[in-house]
Amino acid sequence: MKRELTTLMMVFQGMVVAFAQTPEHYPPPVPEPVAPTLFNIILYLVIPIALVIFLIYYRRKRRDRKK
């Protein structure tokens, strides 16, 4: 089950990358830096770090319960 789900996710990711390319006759978008607002700091720094910490904590608790 896990292997099929991983394969499906990888195929989907490849499809997204293949279809998300800019056509040749359009100019490429000019990337602008992300403004350091409070919302962006929370969205791009605090939430991902909190998720990683939660996942580490959850996996340790689950492993301890199995023993």
Backbone atoms as SQL, in Angstrom:
CREATE TABLE atoms (id INTEGER PRIMARY KEY, chain TEXT, resi INTEGER, resn TEXT, atom TEXT, x REAL, y REAL, z REAL);
INSERT INTO atoms VALUES
  (1, 'A', 1, 'MET', 'N', 0.823, -1.196, 0.000),
  (2, 'A', 1, 'MET', 'CA', 0.000, 0.000, 0.000),
  (3, 'A', 1, 'MET', 'C', 0.866, 1.258, 0.000),
  (4, 'A', 2, 'LYS', 'N', 1.887, 1.246, 0.864),
  (5, 'A', 2, 'LYS', 'CA', 2.747, 2.409, 0.962),
  (6, 'A', 2, 'LYS', 'C', 3.517, 2.645, -0.342),
  (7, 'A', 3, 'ARG', 'N', 3.940, 1.553, -0.948),
  (8, 'A', 3, 'ARG', 'CA', 4.712, 1.656, -2.181),
  (9, 'A', 3, 'ARG', 'C', 3.862, 2.212, -3.324),
  (10, 'A', 4, 'GLU', 'N', 2.610, 1.765, -3.422),
  (11, 'A', 4, 'GLU', 'CA', 1.734, 2.253, -4.474),
  (12, 'A', 4, 'GLU', 'C', 1.432, 3.730, -4.286),
  (13, 'A', 5, 'LEU', 'N', 1.237, 4.139, -3.044),
  (14, 'A', 5, 'LEU', 'CA', 0.963, 5.541, -2.763),
  (15, 'A', 5, 'LEU', 'C', 2.166, 6.417, -3.115),
  (16, 'A', 6, 'THR', 'N', 3.351, 5.950, -2.776),
  (17, 'A', 6, 'THR', 'CA', 4.561, 6.690, -3.113),
  (18, 'A', 6, 'THR', 'C', 4.733, 6.796, -4.621),
  (19, 'A', 7, 'THR', 'N', 4.496, 5.717, -5.328),
  (20, 'A', 7, 'THR', 'CA', 4.606, 5.735, -6.786),
  (21, 'A', 7, 'THR', 'C', 3.598, 6.701, -7.391),
  (22, 'A', 8, 'LEU', 'N', 2.377, 6.669, -6.902),
  (23, 'A', 8, 'LEU', 'CA', 1.346, 7.564, -7.404),
  (24, 'A', 8, 'LEU', 'C', 1.720, 9.023, -7.154),
  (25, 'A', 9, 'MET', 'N', 2.264, 9.320, -5.987),
  (26, 'A', 9, 'MET', 'CA', 2.677, 10.690, -5.682),
  (27, 'A', 9, 'MET', 'C', 3.804, 11.142, -6.596),
  (28, 'A', 10, 'MET', 'N', 4.760, 10.265, -6.885),
  (29, 'A', 10, 'MET', 'CA', 5.874, 10.626, -7.759),
  (30, 'A', 10, 'MET', 'C', 5.397, 10.861, -9.189),
  (31, 'A', 11, 'VAL', 'N', 4.478, 10.042, -9.671),
  (32, 'A', 11, 'VAL', 'CA', 3.935, 10.224, -11.015),
  (33, 'A', 11, 'VAL', 'C', 3.180, 11.543, -11.089),
  (34, 'A', 12, 'PHE', 'N', 2.366, 11.832, -10.088),
  (35, 'A', 12, 'PHE', 'CA', 1.608, 13.077, -10.071),
  (36, 'A', 12, 'PHE', 'C', 2.540, 14.278, -10.045),
  (37, 'A', 13, 'GLN', 'N', 3.610, 14.212, -9.265),
  (38, 'A', 13, 'GLN', 'CA', 4.560, 15.306, -9.191),
  (39, 'A', 13, 'GLN', 'C', 5.242, 15.520, -10.544),
  (40, 'A', 14, 'GLY', 'N', 5.577, 14.446, -11.228),
  (41, 'A', 14, 'GLY', 'CA', 6.174, 14.565, -12.554),
  (42, 'A', 14, 'GLY', 'C', 5.220, 15.186, -13.552),
  (43, 'A', 15, 'MET', 'N', 3.949, 14.848, -13.448),
  (44, 'A', 15, 'MET', 'CA', 2.957, 15.437, -14.347),
  (45, 'A', 15, 'MET', 'C', 2.808, 16.930, -14.092),
  (46, 'A', 16, 'VAL', 'N', 2.804, 17.328, -12.835),
  (47, 'A', 16, 'VAL', 'CA', 2.663, 18.744, -12.504),
  (48, 'A', 16, 'VAL', 'C', 3.841, 19.531, -13.056),
  (49, 'A', 17, 'VAL', 'N', 5.041, 19.016, -12.907),
  (50, 'A', 17, 'VAL', 'CA', 6.226, 19.697, -13.412),
  (51, 'A', 17, 'VAL', 'C', 6.183, 19.778, -14.935),
  (52, 'A', 18, 'ALA', 'N', 5.751, 18.723, -15.589),
  (53, 'A', 18, 'ALA', 'CA', 5.718, 18.710, -17.049),
  (54, 'A', 18, 'ALA', 'C', 4.693, 19.696, -17.601),
  (55, 'A', 19, 'PHE', 'N', 3.548, 19.825, -16.952),
  (56, 'A', 19, 'PHE', 'CA', 2.502, 20.709, -17.460),
  (57, 'A', 19, 'PHE', 'C', 2.625, 22.137, -16.958),
  (58, 'A', 20, 'ALA', 'N', 3.508, 22.410, -16.028),
  (59, 'A', 20, 'ALA', 'CA', 3.624, 23.747, -15.453),
  (60, 'A', 20, 'ALA', 'C', 4.709, 24.581, -16.124),
  (61, 'A', 21, 'GLN', 'N', 5.229, 24.148, -17.240),
  (62, 'A', 21, 'GLN', 'CA', 6.292, 24.892, -17.901),
  (63, 'A', 21, 'GLN', 'C', 5.712, 26.069, -18.687),
  (64, 'A', 22, 'THR', 'N', 6.488, 27.149, -18.796),
  (65, 'A', 22, 'THR', 'CA', 6.072, 28.333, -19.540),
  (66, 'A', 22, 'THR', 'C', 6.303, 28.107, -21.027),
  (67, 'A', 23, 'PRO', 'N', 5.322, 28.404, -21.862),
  (68, 'A', 23, 'PRO', 'CA', 5.521, 28.269, -23.308),
  (69, 'A', 23, 'PRO', 'C', 6.629, 29.204, -23.800),
  (70, 'A', 24, 'GLU', 'N', 7.202, 28.882, -24.943),
  (71, 'A', 24, 'GLU', 'CA', 8.341, 29.650, -25.463),
  (72, 'A', 24, 'GLU', 'C', 7.977, 31.076, -25.852),
  (73, 'A', 25, 'HIS', 'N', 6.790, 31.319, -26.360),
  (74, 'A', 25, 'HIS', 'CA', 6.455, 32.646, -26.865),
  (75, 'A', 25, 'HIS', 'C', 6.007, 33.616, -25.762),
  (76, 'A', 26, 'TYR', 'N', 5.974, 33.184, -24.520),
  (77, 'A', 26, 'TYR', 'CA', 5.662, 34.066, -23.404),
  (78, 'A', 26, 'TYR', 'C', 6.953, 34.418, -22.680),
  (79, 'A', 27, 'PRO', 'N', 7.088, 35.670, -22.221),
  (80, 'A', 27, 'PRO', 'CA', 8.296, 36.002, -21.445),
  (81, 'A', 27, 'PRO', 'C', 8.247, 35.319, -20.080),
  (82, 'A', 28, 'PRO', 'N', 9.394, 34.936, -19.555),
  (83, 'A', 28, 'PRO', 'CA', 9.392, 34.281, -18.234),
  (84, 'A', 28, 'PRO', 'C', 8.977, 35.278, -17.156),
  (85, 'A', 29, 'PRO', 'N', 8.301, 34.814, -16.124),
  (86, 'A', 29, 'PRO', 'CA', 7.896, 35.733, -15.046),
  (87, 'A', 29, 'PRO', 'C', 9.109, 36.222, -14.268),
  (88, 'A', 30, 'VAL', 'N', 9.030, 37.433, -13.818),
  (89, 'A', 30, 'VAL', 'CA', 10.116, 38.008, -13.023),
  (90, 'A', 30, 'VAL', 'C', 9.823, 37.698, -11.556),
  (91, 'A', 31, 'PRO', 'N', 10.648, 36.848, -10.931),
  (92, 'A', 31, 'PRO', 'CA', 10.373, 36.512, -9.523),
  (93, 'A', 31, 'PRO', 'C', 10.680, 37.697, -8.613),
  (94, 'A', 32, 'GLU', 'N', 9.753, 37.993, -7.759),
  (95, 'A', 32, 'GLU', 'CA', 9.955, 39.065, -6.791),
  (96, 'A', 32, 'GLU', 'C', 10.237, 38.436, -5.435),
  (97, 'A', 33, 'PRO', 'N', 11.103, 39.045, -4.657),
  (98, 'A', 33, 'PRO', 'CA', 11.378, 38.476, -3.327),
  (99, 'A', 33, 'PRO', 'C', 10.135, 38.551, -2.442),
  (100, 'A', 34, 'VAL', 'N', 10.030, 37.606, -1.540),
  (101, 'A', 34, 'VAL', 'CA', 8.897, 37.565, -0.618),
  (102, 'A', 34, 'VAL', 'C', 9.104, 38.637, 0.441),
  (103, 'A', 35, 'ALA', 'N', 8.092, 39.451, 0.629),
  (104, 'A', 35, 'ALA', 'CA', 8.179, 40.524, 1.627),
  (105, 'A', 35, 'ALA', 'C', 8.190, 39.919, 3.030),
  (106, 'A', 36, 'PRO', 'N', 9.075, 40.412, 3.905),
  (107, 'A', 36, 'PRO', 'CA', 9.160, 39.847, 5.262),
  (108, 'A', 36, 'PRO', 'C', 8.083, 40.395, 6.197),
  (109, 'A', 37, 'THR', 'N', 6.835, 40.081, 5.897),
  (110, 'A', 37, 'THR', 'CA', 5.738, 40.487, 6.782),
  (111, 'A', 37, 'THR', 'C', 5.547, 39.425, 7.858),
  (112, 'A', 38, 'LEU', 'N', 4.780, 39.757, 8.858),
  (113, 'A', 38, 'LEU', 'CA', 4.531, 38.801, 9.938),
  (114, 'A', 38, 'LEU', 'C', 3.846, 37.549, 9.409),
  (115, 'A', 39, 'PHE', 'N', 2.891, 37.720, 8.507),
  (116, 'A', 39, 'PHE', 'CA', 2.179, 36.574, 7.934),
  (117, 'A', 39, 'PHE', 'C', 3.137, 35.662, 7.169),
  (118, 'A', 40, 'ASN', 'N', 4.025, 36.224, 6.356),
  (119, 'A', 40, 'ASN', 'CA', 4.970, 35.415, 5.585),
  (120, 'A', 40, 'ASN', 'C', 5.976, 34.706, 6.487),
  (121, 'A', 41, 'ILE', 'N', 6.399, 35.353, 7.544),
  (122, 'A', 41, 'ILE', 'CA', 7.326, 34.714, 8.477),
  (123, 'A', 41, 'ILE', 'C', 6.657, 33.512, 9.137),
  (124, 'A', 42, 'ILE', 'N', 5.405, 33.700, 9.549),
  (125, 'A', 42, 'ILE', 'CA', 4.684, 32.582, 10.166),
  (126, 'A', 42, 'ILE', 'C', 4.439, 31.474, 9.158),
  (127, 'A', 43, 'LEU', 'N', 4.032, 31.850, 7.946),
  (128, 'A', 43, 'LEU', 'CA', 3.683, 30.865, 6.921),
  (129, 'A', 43, 'LEU', 'C', 4.891, 30.074, 6.437),
  (130, 'A', 44, 'TYR', 'N', 6.006, 30.733, 6.194),
  (131, 'A', 44, 'TYR', 'CA', 7.154, 30.064, 5.574),
  (132, 'A', 44, 'TYR', 'C', 8.215, 29.596, 6.565),
  (133, 'A', 45, 'LEU', 'N', 8.189, 30.054, 7.800),
  (134, 'A', 45, 'LEU', 'CA', 9.205, 29.629, 8.772),
  (135, 'A', 45, 'LEU', 'C', 8.610, 28.889, 9.968),
  (136, 'A', 46, 'VAL', 'N', 7.658, 29.491, 10.634),
  (137, 'A', 46, 'VAL', 'CA', 7.158, 28.944, 11.892),
  (138, 'A', 46, 'VAL', 'C', 6.355, 27.660, 11.660),
  (139, 'A', 47, 'ILE', 'N', 5.427, 27.677, 10.717),
  (140, 'A', 47, 'ILE', 'CA', 4.584, 26.503, 10.491),
  (141, 'A', 47, 'ILE', 'C', 5.402, 25.287, 10.026),
  (142, 'A', 48, 'PRO', 'N', 6.303, 25.417, 9.044),
  (143, 'A', 48, 'PRO', 'CA', 7.091, 24.220, 8.669),
  (144, 'A', 48, 'PRO', 'C', 7.951, 23.678, 9.812),
  (145, 'A', 49, 'ILE', 'N', 8.561, 24.560, 10.588),
  (146, 'A', 49, 'ILE', 'CA', 9.383, 24.098, 11.708),
  (147, 'A', 49, 'ILE', 'C', 8.514, 23.408, 12.748),
  (148, 'A', 50, 'ALA', 'N', 7.336, 23.971, 13.030),
  (149, 'A', 50, 'ALA', 'CA', 6.422, 23.351, 13.986),
  (150, 'A', 50, 'ALA', 'C', 5.950, 21.991, 13.493),
  (151, 'A', 51, 'LEU', 'N', 5.687, 21.852, 12.189),
  (152, 'A', 51, 'LEU', 'CA', 5.274, 20.567, 11.637),
  (153, 'A', 51, 'LEU', 'C', 6.364, 19.510, 11.780),
  (154, 'A', 52, 'VAL', 'N', 7.595, 19.890, 11.506),
  (155, 'A', 52, 'VAL', 'CA', 8.706, 18.938, 11.634),
  (156, 'A', 52, 'VAL', 'C', 8.864, 18.502, 13.085),
  (157, 'A', 53, 'ILE', 'N', 8.792, 19.442, 14.010),
  (158, 'A', 53, 'ILE', 'CA', 8.913, 19.105, 15.425),
  (159, 'A', 53, 'ILE', 'C', 7.765, 18.195, 15.853),
  (160, 'A', 54, 'PHE', 'N', 6.538, 18.501, 15.398),
  (161, 'A', 54, 'PHE', 'CA', 5.391, 17.665, 15.741),
  (162, 'A', 54, 'PHE', 'C', 5.548, 16.253, 15.181),
  (163, 'A', 55, 'LEU', 'N', 6.019, 16.127, 13.939),
  (164, 'A', 55, 'LEU', 'CA', 6.190, 14.803, 13.350),
  (165, 'A', 55, 'LEU', 'C', 7.248, 13.986, 14.089),
  (166, 'A', 56, 'ILE', 'N', 8.331, 14.618, 14.479),
  (167, 'A', 56, 'ILE', 'CA', 9.367, 13.919, 15.244),
  (168, 'A', 56, 'ILE', 'C', 8.802, 13.456, 16.579),
  (169, 'A', 57, 'TYR', 'N', 8.080, 14.343, 17.258),
  (170, 'A', 57, 'TYR', 'CA', 7.474, 14.002, 18.541),
  (171, 'A', 57, 'TYR', 'C', 6.460, 12.870, 18.381),
  (172, 'A', 58, 'TYR', 'N', 5.625, 12.944, 17.359),
  (173, 'A', 58, 'TYR', 'CA', 4.592, 11.936, 17.128),
  (174, 'A', 58, 'TYR', 'C', 5.207, 10.567, 16.838),
  (175, 'A', 59, 'ARG', 'N', 6.239, 10.531, 16.012),
  (176, 'A', 59, 'ARG', 'CA', 6.879, 9.251, 15.683),
  (177, 'A', 59, 'ARG', 'C', 7.549, 8.640, 16.903),
  (178, 'A', 60, 'ARG', 'N', 8.153, 9.468, 17.754),
  (179, 'A', 60, 'ARG', 'CA', 8.772, 8.926, 18.967),
  (180, 'A', 60, 'ARG', 'C', 7.730, 8.366, 19.910),
  (181, 'A', 61, 'LYS', 'N', 6.603, 9.078, 20.056),
  (182, 'A', 61, 'LYS', 'CA', 5.538, 8.593, 20.936),
  (183, 'A', 61, 'LYS', 'C', 4.955, 7.280, 20.392),
  (184, 'A', 62, 'ARG', 'N', 4.758, 7.204, 19.090),
  (185, 'A', 62, 'ARG', 'CA', 4.214, 5.997, 18.485),
  (186, 'A', 62, 'ARG', 'C', 5.177, 4.821, 18.638),
  (187, 'A', 63, 'ARG', 'N', 6.459, 5.083, 18.490),
  (188, 'A', 63, 'ARG', 'CA', 7.454, 4.020, 18.650),
  (189, 'A', 63, 'ARG', 'C', 7.507, 3.550, 20.109),
  (190, 'A', 64, 'ASP', 'N', 7.390, 4.491, 21.056),
  (191, 'A', 64, 'ASP', 'CA', 7.411, 4.114, 22.481),
  (192, 'A', 64, 'ASP', 'C', 6.183, 3.292, 22.860),
  (193, 'A', 65, 'ARG', 'N', 5.028, 3.577, 22.252),
  (194, 'A', 65, 'ARG', 'CA', 3.818, 2.827, 22.552),
  (195, 'A', 65, 'ARG', 'C', 3.904, 1.390, 22.042),
  (196, 'A', 66, 'LYS', 'N', 4.639, 1.167, 20.954),
  (197, 'A', 66, 'LYS', 'CA', 4.770, -0.182, 20.402),
  (198, 'A', 66, 'LYS', 'C', 5.628, -1.075, 21.269),
  (199, 'A', 67, 'LYS', 'N', 6.538, -0.481, 22.020),
  (200, 'A', 67, 'LYS', 'CA', 7.444, -1.283, 22.863),
  (201, 'A', 67, 'LYS', 'C', 6.800, -1.773, 24.094);
